Amino acid sequence: MTTHPRSARPAVLAQNQYGKAENRVVRITRDGATHHIKDLNVSVALSGDMEEVHYSGSNANVLPTDTTKNTVYAFAKEHGIESAEQFGIHLARHFVTSQEPIKTARIRIEEYSWERIGTSETDPSSAGAEDGGHSFARKGQETRVTQITYDGSSWEVISGLKDLVVLNSTNSEFWGYVKDKYTTLKEAYDRILATEVSARWRFDWTDDEQPMPDWEESYAQVRGHMLQAFAQTYSLSLQQTLYQMGARIIEHRDEIEEVRFSLPNKHHFLVDLEPFGLKNDNEVYFAADRPYGLIEATILRDGCEALIPVDLSNL
């Protein structure tokens, strides 16, 4: 029989966690006749002294996942939901400080935005070319995200967004690239540049001794700088635009140390209308959904370390 001198078990438990995923909570705050809504999808993951539940099935150190679900709803009432980040911080602190076996709590939150429906008789859609006539953001698609991790002494807060579709109908070129015998793509000197932004940014707030950022203001400003950079960059490549988006955030928001983007190139190809006797002067395009180019990169504040995972789908 083979012996294992370092352990009584040939198989040893490694990284593990448990919790309740995707708890949908909607919090309505009634301020007289004016109501405010926060719509979150909260996932809780806890880790710590959990070896015995795996080895022997003993639940002595296990806080039921149903309890974590109930805590989410109770905290929505007791603490309200000021921001996704603040709500996640309340939850993470509670789980680590109230349960001795739990050493680390990770809270992931998706926030779904709701836009007020105006009842004015006037038309509010009055944006003109001076406001960025060639840049567009699809309304109602963006999802705000955050991940809070707490180990009892230090915090890591990574926030961001996904599903934000943006498009520049001009001010984009792509030429001068490497060509080999398999290259068929024609150089473009006036093309559509479109992408579906998935972005995460890491805050420099790591402990309770530091002033806490204004999470709502920070999100609005970061998103705004990101869109401004996209709209204002005369792009020779999506990589260049990506860097400008991240650099503008780093330059304008002192609370951000790292930004990571995953940008699929949502290709728009000019349709050949010559068979119909028509000239296509950069007017009619075929929007291809796949395959697509995928451009990814991290932009860091000088002197900082990259900590956001490369695969943003894991956040």
VOLUM-589279 format. One line per 5 residues: number of its first residue (from 1); for each residue x negated, y, z negated of N, C-alpha, C. Coordinates in Angstrom, 3 decimals. Atoms other than C-alpha are relative to their C-alpha. Layout:
NUM	X,Y,Z,X,Y,Z,X,Y,Z ~ ...
***
This chain:
1	-0.857,-1.207,0.000,0.000,0.000,0.000,-0.886,1.246,0.000 ~ 0.762,-1.245,-0.048,-1.272,3.457,0.857,0.313,0.850,-1.224 ~ -0.186,-0.857,1.171,-1.805,5.690,-2.168,-0.203,1.453,0.392 ~ 0.102,-1.440,-0.225,-1.517,9.465,-2.341,-0.485,0.641,-1.290 ~ 0.542,-0.460,1.285,-3.851,10.691,-5.081,0.408,1.409,-0.383
6	-0.319,-1.391,0.346,-2.789,14.346,-4.828,1.449,0.189,-0.392 ~ -1.419,-0.159,0.302,0.930,13.727,-5.278,0.654,-1.364,-0.132 ~ -0.750,1.251,0.135,3.323,11.046,-6.415,0.922,-0.200,1.194 ~ -0.886,0.081,-1.161,5.342,11.830,-3.282,-0.810,0.207,1.279 ~ 0.700,-0.235,-1.268,4.073,11.451,0.267,0.514,1.238,0.728
11	-0.587,-1.193,-0.620,6.414,14.273,1.338,0.210,1.055,-1.066 ~ -0.058,-1.083,0.977,6.175,17.610,-0.455,0.848,1.138,0.561 ~ -0.870,-1.107,-0.408,8.771,20.387,-0.309,-0.823,1.249,0.284 ~ 0.652,-1.271,-0.340,7.578,23.557,1.432,1.031,1.120,-0.095 ~ -0.882,-1.172,0.073,9.327,26.875,2.081,1.456,-0.425,0.067
16	-1.423,0.323,0.007,13.014,26.745,1.287,0.787,1.198,-0.509 ~ -0.891,-1.064,0.440,15.939,29.054,0.704,1.430,-0.473,0.176 ~ -1.409,0.338,-0.150,19.687,28.926,0.377,0.822,1.247,-0.283 ~ -0.873,-1.148,0.245,22.639,31.287,0.253,1.259,-0.112,0.829 ~ -1.240,-0.040,-0.774,25.906,32.276,1.884,-0.188,0.985,1.158
21	0.236,-0.804,-1.198,25.705,33.560,5.442,1.296,0.597,0.527 ~ -1.061,-0.685,-0.738,27.940,36.017,7.288,1.263,0.195,-0.824 ~ -1.143,-0.431,0.807,30.192,37.361,4.571,0.517,1.324,0.568 ~ -0.578,-1.208,-0.580,32.441,39.867,6.331,0.737,0.776,-1.085 ~ -0.630,-0.844,1.012,33.374,42.719,4.023,0.296,1.366,0.607
26	-0.425,-1.320,-0.467,35.334,45.840,4.941,0.389,0.815,-1.223 ~ -0.262,-0.869,1.155,35.374,48.684,2.391,0.627,1.294,0.494 ~ -0.694,-1.248,-0.320,37.902,51.518,2.732,-0.123,0.941,-1.190 ~ 0.072,-1.043,1.021,37.167,54.684,0.766,1.035,1.055,0.338 ~ -1.101,-0.931,-0.244,40.223,56.885,0.448,-0.295,1.334,-0.669
31	0.270,-1.355,0.473,39.461,60.578,0.114,1.195,0.858,0.385 ~ -1.238,-0.669,-0.348,42.948,61.972,0.065,0.555,-0.593,1.286 ~ -0.531,0.470,-1.276,44.354,61.772,3.570,-1.096,-0.479,0.943 ~ 1.127,0.409,-0.832,40.886,61.146,4.963,-0.576,-1.305,-0.532 ~ 0.542,1.291,0.390,39.693,57.549,4.884,-1.338,-0.236,0.695
36	1.308,0.356,-0.550,36.168,56.215,5.436,-0.120,-1.515,-0.027 ~ 0.082,1.448,-0.112,35.356,52.690,6.567,-1.448,-0.448,0.159 ~ 1.278,0.686,-0.175,32.280,50.487,6.189,0.324,-1.464,0.282 ~ -0.301,1.355,-0.456,32.392,47.155,8.031,-1.330,-0.748,0.129 ~ 1.292,0.673,0.066,29.519,44.788,7.178,0.138,-1.508,0.161
41	0.166,1.451,-0.043,28.441,41.225,7.873,-1.260,-0.309,-0.807 ~ 1.088,0.120,0.978,26.253,40.247,4.887,-0.413,-1.460,-0.146 ~ 0.548,1.339,0.211,23.991,37.191,4.673,-1.012,0.040,-1.138 ~ 0.846,0.060,1.193,22.310,36.254,1.392,-0.862,-1.257,0.073 ~ 0.920,1.138,0.067,19.220,34.007,1.158,-0.843,0.139,-1.260
46	0.700,-0.013,1.279,17.678,33.118,-2.225,-1.061,-1.096,-0.021 ~ 1.050,1.006,0.149,14.442,31.290,-3.045,-0.655,0.167,-1.361 ~ 0.648,-0.019,1.312,12.483,30.407,-6.167,-0.272,-1.404,-0.489 ~ 0.257,1.309,0.599,12.306,27.428,-8.523,1.114,-0.971,0.380 ~ -1.059,0.850,-0.540,14.409,25.105,-6.400,-0.496,-1.383,0.387
51	0.547,1.304,-0.375,12.216,22.011,-6.189,0.911,-1.149,-0.429 ~ -0.740,1.150,0.532,14.368,19.770,-8.392,1.304,-0.282,0.744 ~ -1.255,0.250,-0.715,17.586,20.287,-6.463,-0.272,-0.768,1.291 ~ 0.360,0.740,-1.206,15.782,18.974,-3.389,-0.497,-1.409,-0.334 ~ 0.591,1.297,0.325,13.900,16.145,-5.121,1.001,-0.956,-0.662
56	-0.866,0.893,0.786,16.542,14.836,-7.534,1.480,0.321,0.124 ~ -1.400,-0.402,-0.094,19.744,16.709,-6.730,0.498,0.761,-1.206 ~ -0.408,-0.762,1.179,19.758,18.557,-10.063,0.319,1.438,0.396 ~ -0.439,-1.353,-0.332,21.717,21.800,-9.719,-0.227,1.000,-1.129 ~ 0.175,-0.827,1.200,20.468,23.260,-13.006,-0.481,1.414,0.321
61	0.514,-1.324,-0.358,18.742,26.201,-11.235,0.747,0.647,1.165 ~ -0.680,-0.446,-1.214,21.273,26.648,-8.447,1.186,0.897,-0.334 ~ -1.166,-0.876,0.020,23.587,29.648,-8.322,0.825,-0.346,1.226 ~ -0.774,0.446,-1.162,26.446,28.447,-6.085,0.062,1.055,1.093 ~ -0.126,-0.951,-1.104,26.608,29.989,-2.652,1.356,0.697,-0.036
66	-1.303,-0.642,0.134,30.276,30.666,-3.365,-0.085,1.196,-0.937 ~ 0.203,-1.127,0.917,29.129,32.889,-6.228,-0.656,1.169,0.723 ~ 0.631,-1.100,-0.737,26.888,34.858,-3.892,1.021,0.700,0.888 ~ -1.076,-0.600,-0.800,29.902,35.378,-1.627,0.860,0.915,-0.863 ~ -0.845,-0.803,0.891,32.002,36.603,-4.545,-0.710,1.274,-0.442
71	0.774,-1.165,0.422,29.206,38.945,-5.602,0.034,1.086,1.062 ~ -0.061,-0.979,-1.091,29.227,40.610,-2.200,1.290,0.805,-0.086 ~ -1.289,-0.704,0.032,32.929,41.437,-2.505,0.164,0.822,-1.279 ~ -0.103,-0.748,1.250,32.718,42.458,-6.155,-0.853,1.261,0.040 ~ 0.874,-1.164,-0.086,29.790,44.779,-5.458,0.557,1.055,0.951
76	-0.625,-0.973,-0.891,31.718,46.371,-2.598,0.965,0.889,-0.774 ~ -0.898,-0.766,0.851,34.230,47.447,-5.241,-0.771,0.790,-1.060 ~ 0.680,-0.615,1.140,31.860,48.169,-8.136,-0.989,1.090,0.401 ~ 1.032,-0.946,-0.416,29.133,49.996,-6.225,0.390,0.802,1.234 ~ -0.318,-0.637,-1.272,30.897,51.005,-3.027,-1.059,-0.368,1.025
81	0.990,0.238,-1.046,28.983,50.923,0.252,-0.410,1.357,0.560 ~ 0.525,-1.288,-0.447,27.025,54.120,0.661,-0.722,-0.153,1.340 ~ 0.711,0.337,-1.233,24.826,52.557,3.339,-0.282,-1.486,-0.040 ~ 0.345,1.417,-0.030,23.905,49.064,4.478,-1.245,-0.264,-0.828 ~ 1.241,0.183,0.746,20.435,49.512,3.009,0.238,0.060,-1.503
86	-0.236,-0.145,1.439,21.641,50.717,-0.387,0.801,-1.179,-0.541 ~ -0.798,1.146,0.417,24.213,47.916,-0.601,-0.880,-1.247,-0.105 ~ 0.912,1.130,0.046,21.539,45.340,0.223,-0.958,0.072,-1.169 ~ 0.896,-0.183,1.148,19.236,46.789,-2.430,0.709,-0.368,-1.300 ~ -0.777,0.371,1.196,21.978,46.483,-5.091,0.100,-1.517,-0.127
91	-0.171,1.454,0.043,22.550,42.839,-4.157,-1.315,-0.708,-0.305 ~ 1.284,0.666,0.202,18.879,41.851,-3.968,-0.490,0.165,-1.436 ~ 0.438,-0.235,1.379,18.072,43.461,-7.316,0.805,-0.861,-0.978 ~ -0.856,0.779,0.896,21.032,41.736,-8.948,-0.396,-1.472,-0.033 ~ 0.281,1.436,-0.032,20.173,38.224,-7.790,-1.346,-0.326,-0.643
96	1.329,0.280,0.539,16.490,38.455,-8.757,-0.064,0.269,-1.503 ~ 0.116,-0.371,1.405,16.985,40.144,-12.121,0.993,-0.724,-0.906 ~ -1.017,0.647,0.842,20.069,38.216,-13.293,-0.185,-1.508,-0.099 ~ 0.180,1.446,-0.031,18.922,34.662,-12.463,-1.489,-0.317,-0.040 ~ 1.438,0.217,0.183,15.513,33.617,-13.822,-0.617,-0.904,1.067
101	0.626,0.853,-1.014,14.934,30.764,-11.310,-0.157,0.666,1.372 ~ 0.069,-0.664,-1.302,15.498,33.130,-8.357,-1.133,1.020,-0.013 ~ 1.181,-0.872,-0.047,12.217,34.810,-7.451,0.065,1.021,1.131 ~ -0.081,-0.897,-1.150,13.037,36.370,-4.081,1.404,-0.043,0.588 ~ -1.295,-0.098,-0.681,16.256,37.593,-2.490,-0.194,0.742,1.314
106	0.020,-0.669,-1.300,16.634,38.464,1.171,1.442,0.230,0.439 ~ -1.349,-0.374,-0.417,19.752,40.303,2.290,-0.074,0.528,1.427 ~ -0.093,-0.480,-1.375,20.506,40.664,5.987,1.411,0.525,0.246 ~ -1.301,-0.642,-0.206,23.303,43.001,7.049,0.100,0.510,1.426 ~ -0.394,-0.644,-1.253,24.918,43.853,10.354,1.136,0.959,-0.331
111	-1.068,-0.979,0.229,27.054,46.988,10.333,0.668,0.337,1.324 ~ -0.777,-0.305,-1.190,29.827,47.568,12.859,0.630,1.379,-0.164 ~ -0.431,-1.387,0.139,30.579,51.205,13.496,1.415,0.191,0.535 ~ -1.341,-0.384,-0.413,34.050,52.673,13.818,-0.016,1.489,0.309 ~ -0.057,-1.390,-0.415,34.684,55.933,15.660,1.406,0.537,-0.223
116	-1.318,-0.603,0.238,37.485,58.245,14.589,0.694,0.316,1.331 ~ -0.804,-0.348,-1.174,40.258,58.696,17.127,0.561,1.399,-0.211 ~ -0.457,-1.376,0.124,40.881,62.396,17.625,1.452,0.138,0.412 ~ -1.408,-0.249,-0.338,44.409,63.708,17.752,0.212,1.383,0.589 ~ -0.101,-1.331,-0.590,43.597,67.102,19.235,0.533,-0.093,1.420
121	-0.521,-0.042,-1.356,45.363,68.061,22.444,-1.085,0.382,1.004 ~ 1.079,-0.392,-0.903,42.083,69.422,23.867,-0.886,-1.191,0.297 ~ 0.877,1.095,-0.430,39.632,67.204,25.732,-1.369,0.170,-0.635 ~ 1.300,-0.150,0.646,36.530,66.583,23.567,-1.162,-0.415,0.888 ~ 1.093,0.510,-0.844,34.533,65.059,26.460,-0.473,1.105,0.938
126	0.407,-1.168,-0.763,32.825,68.231,27.620,-1.504,0.056,0.213 ~ 1.450,-0.005,-0.182,29.159,67.151,27.827,-0.334,0.255,1.459 ~ 0.391,-0.328,-1.362,27.481,68.641,30.888,-1.390,-0.511,0.320 ~ 1.309,0.470,-0.445,24.288,68.036,32.821,-1.107,0.462,-0.931 ~ 1.020,-0.512,0.888,22.354,70.172,30.351,-0.178,-0.892,-1.236
131	0.091,0.912,1.130,23.032,67.495,27.713,-0.593,-1.350,0.390 ~ 0.595,1.253,-0.453,21.311,64.781,29.747,0.886,-0.669,1.017 ~ -0.958,0.473,-0.987,23.328,64.288,32.932,-0.327,-1.342,0.608 ~ 0.341,1.277,-0.608,21.421,61.183,33.980,-0.246,-1.089,-1.044 ~ 0.241,0.974,1.071,21.295,59.369,30.611,1.311,-0.345,-0.695
136	-1.278,0.454,0.537,24.089,57.258,29.157,-0.228,-1.062,-1.070 ~ -0.015,1.063,1.004,24.730,55.107,26.041,1.406,-0.586,-0.038 ~ -1.319,0.637,0.000,27.540,52.576,26.118,0.614,0.095,-1.390 ~ -0.650,-0.190,1.296,29.940,53.468,23.312,0.643,-1.300,-0.460 ~ -0.687,1.131,0.590,31.176,50.793,20.956,-0.761,-1.306,0.035
141	0.748,1.244,-0.114,28.426,48.228,21.638,-1.097,-0.140,-1.051 ~ 1.137,0.032,0.915,25.700,49.151,19.167,0.356,-0.631,-1.351 ~ -0.142,0.565,1.334,25.300,47.118,15.980,-1.210,0.414,-0.840 ~ 1.072,-0.386,0.924,23.288,48.501,13.079,-0.373,-1.204,-0.859 ~ 0.454,1.150,0.780,21.169,45.980,11.181,-0.997,0.454,-1.055
146	1.046,-0.228,0.996,19.026,45.864,8.058,-0.317,-1.306,-0.701 ~ 0.422,1.148,0.801,17.055,43.300,6.075,-0.726,0.529,-1.231 ~ 0.590,-0.399,1.276,16.233,43.835,2.402,-0.624,-1.232,-0.642 ~ 0.669,1.089,0.695,13.666,41.592,0.691,-0.593,0.538,-1.297 ~ 0.462,-0.434,1.325,12.893,41.844,-3.040,-0.519,-1.201,-0.766
151	0.592,1.108,0.753,10.587,39.675,-5.147,-0.160,0.311,-1.481 ~ 0.071,-0.368,1.409,11.079,41.343,-8.505,-0.931,1.157,-0.281 ~ 0.932,-1.107,0.213,8.316,43.913,-8.078,-0.122,0.907,1.220 ~ 0.153,-0.825,-1.197,8.164,45.104,-4.471,1.143,-0.243,0.980 ~ -1.079,0.023,-0.977,10.629,45.854,-1.694,-0.562,0.037,1.415
156	0.239,-0.190,-1.424,10.559,45.471,2.061,1.352,0.284,0.641 ~ -1.241,-0.395,-0.670,13.243,47.297,4.020,-0.294,0.173,1.486 ~ 0.101,-0.080,-1.450,13.498,46.725,7.765,1.402,0.252,0.537 ~ -1.302,-0.337,-0.581,16.365,48.421,9.577,-0.131,0.082,1.510 ~ 0.057,-0.092,-1.446,17.311,48.772,13.192,1.363,-0.060,0.644
161	-1.243,0.114,-0.757,19.921,48.240,15.861,-0.186,-1.013,1.121 ~ 0.020,0.881,-1.157,20.838,45.901,18.685,1.207,0.322,0.866 ~ -1.123,-0.134,-0.945,23.122,45.876,21.733,0.279,1.447,0.407 ~ -0.172,-1.382,-0.445,22.558,49.565,22.528,-0.438,0.090,1.462 ~ 0.286,-0.014,-1.434,22.792,49.756,26.327,-0.170,1.438,0.467
166	0.302,-1.353,-0.476,21.166,52.830,27.889,-0.464,-0.070,1.446 ~ 0.310,-0.008,-1.430,20.576,53.860,31.480,-0.410,1.394,0.435 ~ 0.386,-1.201,-0.723,18.698,56.534,33.407,0.243,-0.260,1.480 ~ -0.332,0.216,-1.406,20.049,56.911,36.935,-1.043,0.592,0.944 ~ 1.115,-0.518,-0.790,16.859,58.673,38.119,-1.176,0.201,-0.950
171	1.203,-0.261,0.809,13.424,59.802,36.857,-0.688,-1.290,-0.427 ~ 0.700,1.259,0.268,12.081,56.247,37.024,-0.601,-0.527,1.301 ~ 0.687,0.584,-1.133,9.526,54.699,39.378,-0.663,-1.309,-0.435 ~ 0.793,1.189,0.298,7.672,51.386,39.626,-0.792,-0.372,1.248 ~ 0.854,0.246,-1.159,4.717,51.031,41.981,-1.445,-0.142,-0.478
176	1.420,0.130,0.345,0.979,50.353,42.059,-0.336,-1.251,-0.787 ~ 0.205,1.223,0.775,1.335,46.910,40.476,-0.815,-1.022,0.794 ~ 0.765,1.073,-0.629,-0.706,43.794,41.196,0.891,-0.767,0.973 ~ -0.745,0.767,-1.007,0.361,41.940,44.339,-0.802,-1.227,0.395 ~ 0.630,1.206,-0.522,-0.393,38.376,45.358,0.909,-0.616,1.059
181	-0.753,0.584,-1.108,0.975,35.952,47.957,1.450,-0.309,-0.354 ~ -1.376,0.272,0.413,4.123,35.403,45.870,0.807,1.284,-0.257 ~ -0.667,-1.270,0.299,4.974,39.098,45.465,0.887,0.420,1.164 ~ -0.949,-0.491,-1.010,8.074,40.224,47.340,0.640,1.322,-0.402 ~ -0.648,-1.211,0.508,9.214,43.151,45.164,-0.553,1.234,0.707
186	0.402,-1.239,-0.644,9.154,46.472,46.997,-0.227,1.086,-1.049 ~ 0.268,-1.109,0.911,7.685,49.519,45.310,1.186,0.962,-0.006 ~ -1.161,-0.894,0.166,10.289,51.931,43.952,-0.471,1.360,-0.505 ~ 0.387,-1.355,0.372,9.910,55.694,43.717,1.180,0.802,-0.546 ~ -1.175,-0.603,0.645,13.419,56.492,42.506,0.965,-1.144,-0.283
191	-0.790,1.188,0.331,15.174,53.684,40.673,0.830,0.242,-1.255 ~ -0.726,0.035,1.265,17.693,53.025,37.926,-0.853,-0.716,-1.036 ~ 0.665,0.652,1.129,16.094,52.225,34.575,1.058,-0.240,-1.075 ~ -1.016,0.338,1.002,18.429,50.393,32.192,-0.525,-1.109,-0.894 ~ 0.409,1.027,0.942,17.915,48.289,29.107,1.022,-0.092,-1.118
196	-0.841,0.214,1.184,19.716,46.894,26.071,-0.923,-0.026,-1.206 ~ 1.013,-0.207,1.025,17.770,48.162,23.089,0.245,-0.887,-1.222 ~ 0.057,0.667,1.297,16.930,45.855,20.217,-1.235,0.550,-0.698 ~ 1.105,-0.685,0.677,14.789,47.763,17.719,0.077,-0.238,-1.507 ~ 0.107,0.092,1.460,13.592,47.318,14.146,-1.094,0.958,-0.455
201	1.020,-0.871,0.559,11.715,49.785,11.989,-0.152,-0.273,-1.497 ~ 0.320,0.325,1.397,9.995,49.267,8.639,-0.318,1.276,-0.762 ~ 0.186,-1.178,0.841,10.115,51.824,5.865,-1.242,-0.146,-0.880 ~ 1.141,0.036,0.911,7.150,52.777,3.679,0.433,-0.059,-1.467 ~ -0.512,0.115,1.370,9.413,52.523,0.614,-0.148,-1.450,-0.460
206	0.294,1.359,0.451,8.120,49.486,-1.300,0.205,-0.214,-1.489 ~ -0.232,0.197,1.435,8.686,50.149,-5.018,0.883,1.109,-0.542 ~ -0.983,-0.906,0.592,11.095,51.912,-7.335,-0.599,1.326,-0.453 ~ 0.641,-1.249,0.406,8.532,54.587,-8.247,0.010,1.029,1.122 ~ -0.033,-0.918,-1.140,8.770,56.088,-4.761,1.402,0.592,0.163
211	-1.322,-0.549,-0.338,11.582,58.452,-3.760,0.650,-0.851,1.084 ~ -0.700,0.839,-0.972,14.195,56.436,-1.893,0.433,0.843,1.200 ~ -0.452,-0.759,-1.180,14.891,57.526,1.706,1.510,0.188,-0.006 ~ -1.424,-0.171,-0.284,18.273,58.904,2.695,0.301,-0.928,1.171 ~ -0.129,1.038,-1.006,19.258,55.763,4.588,0.884,0.419,1.171
216	-0.911,-0.403,-1.074,22.157,57.244,6.547,-0.632,1.061,0.898 ~ 0.652,-1.058,-0.776,20.249,60.353,7.612,-1.158,-0.571,0.804 ~ 1.141,0.599,-0.690,17.193,58.285,8.506,0.464,-0.759,1.241 ~ -0.489,0.764,-1.153,19.209,55.963,10.750,0.427,0.936,1.121 ~ -0.485,-0.925,-1.028,20.873,58.849,12.558,-1.163,0.685,0.710
221	1.138,-0.697,-0.599,17.550,60.630,13.105,-0.849,-0.931,0.851 ~ 0.800,0.951,-0.774,15.643,57.543,14.238,0.702,-0.332,1.318 ~ -0.766,0.298,-1.212,18.405,56.629,16.690,-0.046,1.181,0.975 ~ 0.026,-1.189,-0.846,18.482,60.202,17.974,-1.337,0.188,0.697 ~ 1.324,-0.152,-0.610,14.715,60.375,18.545,-0.237,-1.079,1.057
226	0.132,1.093,-0.953,14.822,56.995,20.283,0.704,0.341,1.318 ~ -0.765,-0.327,-1.196,17.502,58.155,22.714,-0.579,1.212,0.723 ~ 0.603,-1.171,-0.628,15.847,61.518,23.302,-1.247,-0.386,0.789 ~ 1.204,0.443,-0.703,12.580,59.815,24.217,0.367,-0.769,1.262 ~ -0.434,0.736,-1.190,14.401,57.473,26.587,0.461,0.962,1.090
231	-0.569,-0.925,-0.984,16.207,60.352,28.284,-1.046,0.949,0.575 ~ 0.933,-1.044,-0.419,13.242,62.739,28.466,-1.274,-0.522,0.658 ~ 1.223,0.551,-0.583,10.491,60.368,29.620,0.194,-0.249,1.491 ~ 0.038,0.350,-1.421,9.795,60.389,33.352,-0.783,-1.300,0.077 ~ 0.550,1.328,0.229,9.151,56.675,33.495,-0.659,-0.582,1.241
236	0.693,0.759,-1.032,6.559,54.883,35.598,0.005,-1.488,-0.312 ~ -0.159,1.405,0.399,7.233,51.636,33.719,0.838,-0.029,-1.260 ~ -0.768,0.134,1.237,9.542,50.367,30.992,-0.934,-0.044,-1.200 ~ 0.977,0.007,1.094,6.417,49.809,28.889,-0.307,1.420,-0.470 ~ 0.289,-1.392,0.344,5.652,53.527,29.034,1.160,0.602,-0.785
241	-1.177,-0.522,0.707,9.207,54.384,27.997,0.080,-0.574,-1.399 ~ -0.016,0.633,1.320,9.069,51.877,25.128,-0.969,0.702,-0.946 ~ 0.995,-0.645,0.868,5.869,53.449,23.780,0.448,1.396,-0.403 ~ -0.448,-1.354,0.321,7.311,56.948,23.992,1.134,-0.018,-1.027 ~ -1.094,0.113,0.970,10.425,55.840,22.092,-0.557,-0.260,-1.403
246	0.576,0.308,1.309,8.356,54.331,19.275,-0.869,1.111,-0.536 ~ 0.904,-1.059,0.434,5.778,57.112,19.184,0.772,1.204,-0.521 ~ -0.789,-1.153,0.457,8.446,59.782,18.859,0.572,-0.251,-1.395 ~ -0.504,0.329,1.339,9.949,57.969,15.863,-1.109,0.160,-1.030 ~ 1.122,-0.077,0.941,6.554,57.638,14.161,-0.406,1.448,-0.251
251	0.440,-1.393,0.119,5.699,61.278,14.848,0.981,0.872,-0.762 ~ -1.012,-0.864,0.598,8.982,62.675,13.534,0.564,-0.511,-1.319 ~ -0.606,0.565,1.206,9.950,60.336,10.678,-1.092,-0.584,-0.900 ~ 1.101,0.389,0.885,7.402,60.119,7.862,0.295,-1.278,-0.776 ~ -0.343,1.181,0.787,9.321,57.305,6.128,-0.164,-1.300,0.772
256	0.108,1.185,-0.851,8.754,54.900,9.049,-1.472,-0.301,0.272 ~ 1.385,0.403,-0.243,5.493,52.926,9.358,-0.159,-0.851,1.255 ~ 0.108,0.966,-1.094,6.295,50.449,12.126,1.330,-0.072,0.738 ~ -1.190,0.163,-0.833,8.735,50.147,15.019,-0.273,-1.112,0.997 ~ 0.141,1.065,-0.993,9.251,47.029,17.134,1.205,0.006,0.923
261	-1.045,0.006,-1.012,11.229,46.930,20.371,-0.019,-1.302,0.778 ~ -0.175,1.035,-1.003,12.572,44.149,22.542,0.953,0.573,1.038 ~ -0.768,-0.709,-1.031,13.774,45.670,25.821,0.092,-0.849,1.262 ~ -0.193,0.666,-1.282,15.199,43.525,28.608,0.208,1.044,1.092 ~ -0.189,-0.911,-1.133,14.954,45.254,31.968,1.257,-0.418,0.744
266	-1.277,0.323,-0.638,18.537,45.309,33.220,-0.075,0.493,1.450 ~ 0.329,-0.361,-1.369,17.660,45.265,36.906,1.232,0.450,0.795 ~ -0.996,-0.477,-0.955,19.693,47.265,39.414,-0.675,0.057,1.366 ~ 0.596,0.086,-1.326,18.911,46.413,43.033,0.893,0.701,1.024 ~ -0.746,-0.644,-1.078,19.915,48.526,46.017,0.623,-1.053,0.919
271	-0.706,0.915,-0.904,22.490,46.744,48.142,-0.310,0.381,1.448 ~ 0.254,-0.229,-1.422,21.615,46.360,51.826,1.348,0.203,0.723 ~ -1.260,-0.335,-0.676,24.475,48.134,53.623,-0.169,0.145,1.509 ~ 0.232,-0.168,-1.439,22.842,48.235,57.082,0.853,-0.926,0.852 ~ -0.866,0.851,-0.835,24.842,45.199,58.326,1.371,0.601,0.257
276	-1.317,-0.627,-0.165,27.916,47.400,57.913,-0.120,1.379,0.650 ~ 0.212,-1.293,-0.628,26.373,50.397,59.665,0.001,1.149,-0.987 ~ -0.016,-1.024,1.047,26.053,52.276,56.363,-1.392,0.212,-0.569 ~ 1.273,-0.328,0.635,23.085,54.047,54.802,0.185,0.047,-1.510 ~ -0.076,0.014,1.468,22.486,53.382,51.109,-1.075,0.936,-0.546
281	0.934,-1.012,0.483,20.861,56.545,49.786,-0.010,0.012,-1.533 ~ 0.078,0.135,1.475,20.267,55.325,46.220,1.366,0.219,-0.659 ~ -1.352,-0.209,0.510,24.006,55.122,45.616,0.678,-1.291,-0.452 ~ -0.712,1.243,0.303,25.187,51.489,45.578,-1.014,-1.065,-0.414 ~ 0.945,0.959,0.577,23.460,48.890,43.384,0.713,-1.286,-0.395
286	-0.440,1.261,0.583,23.846,45.262,42.402,-0.635,-0.119,-1.377 ~ 0.507,0.139,1.375,23.518,44.885,38.616,-0.179,-1.481,-0.298 ~ 0.310,1.405,0.255,21.776,41.555,37.950,-0.108,-0.246,-1.500 ~ 0.075,0.284,1.433,22.223,39.954,34.543,-1.126,-0.966,-0.344 ~ 1.118,0.922,0.217,19.499,37.274,34.944,-0.540,-0.484,1.334
291	0.995,-0.165,1.063,16.690,36.620,35.262,-0.317,1.474,-0.201 ~ 0.328,-1.392,0.289,15.360,39.791,33.696,-1.407,0.082,-0.591 ~ 1.265,-0.275,0.667,12.040,41.253,32.706,0.262,0.284,-1.468 ~ -0.152,-0.233,1.437,11.550,41.356,28.931,-1.270,0.657,-0.516 ~ 1.135,-0.789,0.454,9.272,44.036,27.519,0.096,0.133,-1.517
296	-0.001,-0.032,1.463,8.310,43.811,23.823,-1.320,0.564,-0.501 ~ 1.223,-0.577,0.574,5.840,45.746,21.694,0.313,0.590,-1.359 ~ -0.080,-0.645,1.310,5.176,47.147,18.239,-0.796,1.294,0.034 ~ 0.678,-1.288,0.120,4.286,50.793,17.625,-0.217,0.259,-1.490 ~ 0.363,-0.152,1.409,2.439,51.453,14.340,-0.460,1.412,-0.300
301	0.681,-1.185,0.498,1.541,54.472,12.306,-1.474,-0.356,-0.169 ~ 1.423,0.284,0.062,-2.250,54.704,12.473,-0.412,-0.389,-1.418 ~ 0.465,0.475,1.295,-3.802,52.699,9.643,0.929,-0.989,-0.668 ~ -0.962,0.930,0.585,-0.726,50.555,8.975,-0.123,-1.376,0.648 ~ 0.052,1.378,-0.459,-0.356,46.801,9.402,1.360,-0.411,0.560
306	-1.248,0.497,-0.594,2.233,45.102,11.619,0.559,-1.128,-0.855 ~ -0.639,0.991,0.861,4.669,43.152,9.417,1.331,-0.498,0.545 ~ -1.271,0.425,-0.561,7.855,42.924,11.485,-0.234,-1.224,0.883 ~ 0.193,1.190,-0.838,8.212,39.431,13.046,0.114,0.318,1.478 ~ -0.013,-0.205,-1.444,7.575,39.239,16.767,1.382,-0.317,0.574
311	-1.317,0.413,-0.490,10.900,37.441,17.347,1.077,0.729,-0.794 ~ -0.991,-0.800,0.722,13.566,40.002,16.427,1.282,-0.767,-0.256 ~ -1.204,0.785,0.254,16.271,37.341,16.619,-0.032,-0.637,-1.387 ~ 0.120,0.544,1.344,14.949,36.121,13.264,0.284,1.036,-1.074 ~ -0.328,-1.053,0.969,15.933,39.421,11.637,1.491,0.311,0.082
***
